[in-house]
Amino acid sequence: MPKIQTKKYLTKNQTTSKNFSEDNIATIKAESEKPEETKSKQKTSSAKWTNSQRLQLLNAVLEQMPSLDWNLVSNKVEGKDALSCRQQWNRKLLADLKKGLIDGGT
């Protein structure tokens, strides 16, 4: 295969190079031309969380305990991806649960 282009990626202490062959470029082009999922199926993290989504997240987390696979959790939460589920759990729900326990919510 003929080499088309060589790019160098510099890190702090080392230099590496990556050679792009025609096959690599064809693969990248084919992947970029694939149609995107429809918006109804596409999970987004930018939309605000609803109370029903938070309840779905809570139930999904309780089902997955003690080891959490956020991809499996996100499959049970409508319209949210794994990253947004993890962030919502850590930043909002878990904090609210802890606060309720500390404030005397027995």
GILIN-V370847 format. One record per residue. N is the residue number from 1. SS is DSSP state (alpha for helix, beta for strand, coil for the rest). BURIAL is I if it has 16 or more other ideal C-beta (glycine too) atoms within 10 Angstrom, else O. Layout:
N_SS_BURIAL / N_SS_BURIAL
This chain:
1_coil_O / 2_coil_O / 3_beta_O / 4_beta_O / 5_beta_O / 6_beta_O / 7_beta_O / 8_beta_O / 9_beta_O / 10_beta_O / 11_coil_O / 12_coil_O / 13_coil_O / 14_coil_O / 15_beta_O / 16_beta_O / 17_beta_O / 18_beta_O / 19_beta_O / 20_beta_O / 21_beta_O / 22_alpha_O / 23_alpha_O / 24_alpha_O / 25_alpha_O / 26_alpha_O / 27_alpha_O / 28_alpha_O / 29_alpha_O / 30_alpha_O / 31_alpha_O / 32_alpha_O / 33_coil_O / 34_coil_O / 35_coil_O / 36_coil_O / 37_coil_O / 38_coil_O / 39_coil_O / 40_coil_O / 41_coil_O / 42_coil_O / 43_coil_I / 44_coil_O / 45_coil_O / 46_coil_O / 47_coil_O / 48_coil_O / 49_coil_I / 50_coil_O / 51_alpha_O / 52_alpha_O / 53_alpha_I / 54_alpha_I / 55_alpha_O / 56_alpha_I / 57_alpha_I / 58_alpha_O / 59_alpha_O / 60_alpha_I / 61_alpha_I / 62_alpha_O / 63_alpha_O / 64_alpha_O / 65_coil_O / 66_coil_O / 67_coil_O / 68_coil_O / 69_coil_O / 70_alpha_I / 71_alpha_O / 72_alpha_O / 73_alpha_I / 74_alpha_I / 75_alpha_O / 76_coil_O / 77_coil_I / 78_coil_O / 79_coil_I / 80_coil_I / 81_coil_O / 82_alpha_I / 83_alpha_O / 84_alpha_I / 85_alpha_I / 86_alpha_I / 87_alpha_O / 88_alpha_I / 89_alpha_I / 90_alpha_O / 91_alpha_O / 92_alpha_O / 93_alpha_I / 94_alpha_O / 95_alpha_O / 96_alpha_O / 97_alpha_O / 98_alpha_O / 99_alpha_O / 100_alpha_O / 101_alpha_O / 102_alpha_O / 103_coil_O / 104_coil_O / 105_coil_O / 106_coil_O
